[in-house]
Amino acid sequence: MEKELTKLFEIFIASSLINNFVFTRFLGLCIFFGVTKKVETAVGMSITFTAVMMISAALSWVIFNFVMVPLDLTFLKIVIFIGVIAAFVQSSDTIMRKVSPGLYYKLGVYLALISTNCIILAVPLINAGEHYSFLEGITLGLGSGLGFALALVIMASIREKLEIADVPVPFRGLPIAFVTTGLIALAFTGFAGIITS
Amino acid sequence: MEATNSQKIDYWKVTLSGIFKENAIFRLAISLCPAIAVTTGLKTGVLMGIAVVFVNVMSNVTVSAIRVFIHPRIRMPIFMLIISGWVTVADLSMAAFAREAYKQMGLYIQLIVAFASIFTRAEIFASKNKIVPSFFDGIGMGVGFMFSLATISFFREMLGKGALWGFSIIGAKPLLIMLLPTGGFLATGILMAFFNWIDIRFYGGKGAGGASGH
């Protein structure tokens, strides 16, 4: 039992800090550079993302292990995961709009951006590739989601300051955001080596 | 794009626009994830580029071939299915024929399916045009993408390993930082700024390349 908990904790730390989706695995960059202009949006976005990542990790784990593995369909994982996530996001969008419009206007507006995003799709694919158990899969979803949230918030706070900085003309906009991300990524390299197994 | 509805379409122009004017990474700033992930070496960069060209061309052609049968309301899921089908083909072939490289970049090959650049081409070009122009559009966008990947990986491998395509060419001690994630972000940012600078200096642009970025 204790060993399992340690393993879960390891996965959590590894996915949120060491293999941070943005700074080490380079996933979700489009979203990362697109929405990090304001801290408020970044926070809303990351809450939605973390929730969707955990739920889609759970859903796809069930489908992968109880449907695809027995039927020997694992080679279709890309097609099926995309379908599952898109269907889930679409239905939660509809349900949220009907059941709680207030929450929908706070968080639901980001759902449309999510359905075919690489960062969401990566979680089930990594789970399937690493043969994680159900709990480990969900932990990976949670860890990656929180890691993504951390990245979004850090970047959004820096970019709010960058808006008023005097940046050389060719660097304005995305290029300076890239260079900034590079420097944060350098800081995140420091986490490598926390876990020695 | 203006030529979309006219009878005669300049294939060369369609192809070139994808390579330079609408270059996915440096100008439109979409589908950035693999630009940094697989560009530690020229070889992986180019392999990724080939996979993208393949998927882009094949999905464009397929969408264009069956465009009259697709009901507009369900077009998104259909495009998604077509693209993910071709990505599966690319993924499995890569796993079979390029084992070593696949170990390093397998996840990113699978994630081609989430590329905005391929999806938008299916949506705004292939679903409205005949098969042959769609084919060239796919080639143009794909090659433009490959060109950007090759440029980034050229600098990263050259500076980070002192080598090209795995062959050592510079005797000096390399800058390890270029191989780390940091180097990828820095190289992409600086190259992007360079393209902006060219645009401002020689074409009188505003250097807004990628400024809208998503």
Interface residues (C-beta under 8 A of the other chain):
Chain A: F23 T24 R25 F26 L27 G28 L29 C30 I31 F33 G34 V35 F75 L76 I78 V79 I82 G83 A86 T116 N117 C118 L121 A122 L125 I126 G129 P168 V169 P170 F171 R172 G173 L174 P175 I176 A177 F178 V179 T181 G182 L183 A185 L186 F188 T189
Chain B: A29 I30 S31 L32 C33 P34 A35 I36 A37 P77 M80 L81 S84 G85 V87 T88 D91 L92 G106 L107 Q110 L111 V113 A114 F115 A116 F119 I177 L180 P181 T182 G183 G184 F185 L186 T188 G189 I190 M192 A193 F194 N196 W197 I200 G207 A208 G209 G210 A211 S212 G213 H214
